[in-house]
Structures are given as C-alpha cells and as structure tokens.
C-alpha cells in the first residue's frame, strides 16, 4: 500500500469510507456531525461550487491531539467531494497518503495547493490552528483555538472570493490528556514542524481516545467578496469577521454539547 501511495490507483470509495467511519466511531460514546443551514457542500444557501466559480473553505477547530473532528468530516458522506488539506509533513508520509486516498481527497495545506484548488472552484477543508493548536489541547479544562496569527488562509479566500464555514468539534478537548505549560518554547518548536504534544488517552492504550461524545458542528458560510489584491486592512477585517463567526458558533452550540452545568461560564480562549 505504501509503495502504491504516489500512484493514481488508490481512490476513495463510499464502501471504504463507510467501513472506516463505522470502525473509527466505535472509539466514542456518541458521534454527531451537524450542518447549519446553507453549510453543507452543494446546499443552496452556500456559495456555488461550479467549475471556475468560487467554492468554500471549511476551517476546523480545535485541532486536538489527532484531529478527531476533522477526521469525522473526511469520512462523512456529505463531504465526499471536499479536498482535505493536511500538513506537508503528514502528506509526504506514504502510508498516511495511501490511507488518505482510500477514505477521502487529501492534498497539502500549502499556498500553491490551496490556491490551485480555489482557482478551480473546489471545496476544501483544513485545520488553521495546526500544531500550535494541538499543543494547546487542555485535556478537558479549557476550550482553546490558535487563531490570532492565522490570517493567511483568509487572504487566499479574499483573493478568490471563497466563502468560509467555521467548524467546531465539541468534545475534542476531552479525548486526550496533554501536558500543559511552556507555551512559548513549544510554539517555537511548532514553527519548525515539530509536534510538542504529550498525549494520554485510555489507560490501556494511550493513543486511543477516551470514550467520550463528539459533536462536530459546521457553521453557516461567511461570505467574502472577491478582492484580487487585498490590503492588510482588508485581510484584518476578514480575520475579525471570521473570529466573530467562530466564537458565535461556539456560543450557539456549547449548551447542546456539554449541558447547562459545564457550559455555564465556558468561553472560547483565543490564542
């Protein structure tokens, strides 16, 4: 399989994706993927995805230890035509690429790859917070997203008129414990592509997530007018709109995800 990974022989099939989804979901007590009105690919309320026209970008938070919410979207039938953009470090792993092709449409989360997809009018998805957001995984104590320094993807969206759907994975923080602190050093290492997580899932097998519920909510699209050459001020304005939309999405669904007691006083930490 690893040897065949670079070749166009491996393609996503509905049966393969369904099997992986069934097997993967056995790790959780419950799994739900919810689409707000107009957010599903091809829905009338979202931007049209015609060839050469603007598509949409699904920005998933939080990254978590192993991107469990992101993987739920990869395996979801409604997202079968969406290209999922991964770190180049992962994409260049032959085994990872082979598995990715079996269950979805993988590509690199690089400027060249993403802008090429946007020019074609394709829908795509990524985890903007990257390794830095994975490092912030609290193990259940807090909801954290690494977004204050993540405006590059919004610049690309402005340049191509792509709408952005914020996505939040409620329960991602509960799946693994993770060492806290030393944020400056760990984020510095993240900048070199070095993961700095120290995760612990189930006691019997630490890499397996804890048996907790997971709710992934896809928010309504944030429509961005096409600006071929956006200024820094225009990018900053779009960034502010995105953060507001992400925060509002979190507030709308936190009670449903966690219940009144846990959601009371719970807010989204912006890093």
Residue, then its C-alpha position, 0 to 999 in steps of 0.5 A: x500500500x505504501x509503495x502504491x501511495x504516489x500512484x493514481x490507483x488508490x481512490x476513495x470509495x463510499x464502501x471504504x469510507x463507510x467501513x472506516x467511519x463505522x470502525x473509527x466511531x466505535x472509539x466514542x460514546x456518541x458521534x454527531x456531525x451537524x450542518x447549519x443551514x446553507x453549510x453543507x457542500x452543494x446546499x443552496x444557501x452556500x456559495x456555488x461550487x461550479x467549475x471556475x466559480x468560487x467554492x468554500x473553505x471549511x476551517x476546523x477547530x480545535x485541532x486536538x491531539x489527532x484531529x478527531x473532528x476533522x477526521x469525522x468530516x473526511x469520512x462523512x458522506x456529505x463531504x465526499x467531494x471536499x479536498x482535505x488539506x493536511x500538513x506537508x509533513x503528514x502528506x509526504x508520509x506514504x502510508x498516511x497518503x495511501x490511507x488518505x486516498x482510500x477514505x477521502x481527497x487529501x492534498x497539502x495545506x500549502x499556498x500553491x495547493x490551496x490556491x490551485x484548488x480555489x482557482x478551480x472552484x473546489x471545496x476544501x477543508x483544513x485545520x488553521x490552528x495546526x500544531x500550535x493548536x494541538x499543543x494547546x489541547x487542555x485535556x478537558x479544562x479549557x476550550x482553546x483555538x490558535x487563531x490570532x496569527x492565522x490570517x493567511x488562509x483568509x487572504x487566499x479566500x479574499x483573493x478568490x472570493x471563497x466563502x468560509x464555514x467555521x467548524x467546531x468539534x465539541x468534545x475534542x478537548x476531552x479525548x486526550x490528556x496533554x501536558x500543559x505549560x511552556x507555551x512559548x518554547x513549544x510554539x517555537x518548536x511548532x514553527x519548525x514542524x515539530x509536534x510538542x504534544x504529550x498525549x494520554x488517552x485510555x489507560x490501556x492504550x494511550x493513543x486511543x481516545x477516551x470514550x467520550x461524545x463528539x459533536x462536530x458542528x459546521x457553521x453557516x458560510x461567511x461570505x467574502x467578496x472577491x478582492x484580487x489584491x487585498x490590503x492588510x486592512x482588508x485581510x484584518x477585517x476578514x480575520x475579525x469577521x471570521x473570529x466573530x463567526x467562530x466564537x458565535x458558533x461556539x456560543x450557539x452550540x456549547x449548551x447542546x454539547x456539554x449541558x447547562x452545568x459545564x457550559x455555564x461560564x465556558x468561553x472560547x480562549x483565543x490564542 
